[in-house]
């Protein structure tokens, strides 16, 4: 399982913002949690950065590091 798959299963929706909306945010990608579409976090340069930020906001920095480490190990096993 990848970080993207895990984040999606946890409720993360990453999308590309309209170019006019993205100006001033520092990046064109944003995310929100399913069921909370009005609360968006914007300004990521890549979808991967948005997924990682979602994980840190949801589970905390230390838990996110552990989850990413575990996911990397499971990818190698495949």
C-alpha positions in Angstrom: 0.0 0.0 0.0 1.3 3.5 -0.8 1.0 6.7 1.1 -1.6 7.9 -1.4 -3.7 4.8 -1.0 -3.5 5.0 2.8 -4.5 8.7 2.8 -7.4 8.1 0.5 -8.6 5.2 2.6 -8.4 7.6 5.6 -10.6 10.1 3.8 -8.2 12.5 2.1 -9.2 14.0 -1.2 -6.5 15.9 -3.1 -7.3 18.1 -6.0 -5.7 20.6 -8.4 -6.9 24.1 -7.8 -8.0 26.4 -10.6 -5.0 28.5 -11.7 -6.6 31.7 -10.6 -7.3 30.3 -7.1 -3.8 28.8 -6.8 -2.1 32.2 -7.1 -0.5 33.2 -3.8 -0.7 29.8 -2.2 2.7 28.5 -3.3 1.4 25.4 -5.0 -1.6 24.3 -7.1 -2.7 21.3 -5.0 -5.0 21.2 -2.1 -6.9 18.7 0.0 -9.9 18.2 2.2 -11.3 15.4 4.3 -14.3 13.5 3.0 -17.4 15.0 4.5 -15.7 18.3 5.2 -15.4 19.8 1.6 -15.6 23.4 2.8 -12.4 23.1 4.9 -9.6 23.0 2.5 -5.8 23.1 3.0 -4.1 24.7 0.0 -0.7 25.4 -1.4 1.1 22.2 -2.1 3.4 21.8 -5.1 2.8 18.0 -5.4 -0.1 15.7 -4.6 2.4 13.7 -2.4 3.1 16.7 -0.3 -0.7 17.2 0.2 -1.2 13.6 1.3 1.8 13.8 3.7 0.4 17.0 5.2 -3.1 15.4 5.6 -1.5 12.5 7.4 0.4 14.8 9.8 -2.7 16.9 10.5 -4.8 13.8 11.1 -2.4 11.5 13.0 0.4 13.8 14.2 4.0 14.2 13.0 5.5 11.2 14.8 2.8 8.8 13.9 3.0 9.9 10.3 6.7 9.1 10.2 6.0 5.7 11.6 3.2 5.1 9.1 5.3 6.1 6.1 8.2 3.9 7.3 5.8 0.9 7.6 4.3 1.6 4.2 7.7 1.7 2.6 8.5 -1.7 4.2 5.3 -3.2 2.8 6.0 -1.8 -0.7 9.4 -3.6 -0.7 7.8 -6.9 0.3 5.5 -6.9 -2.8 
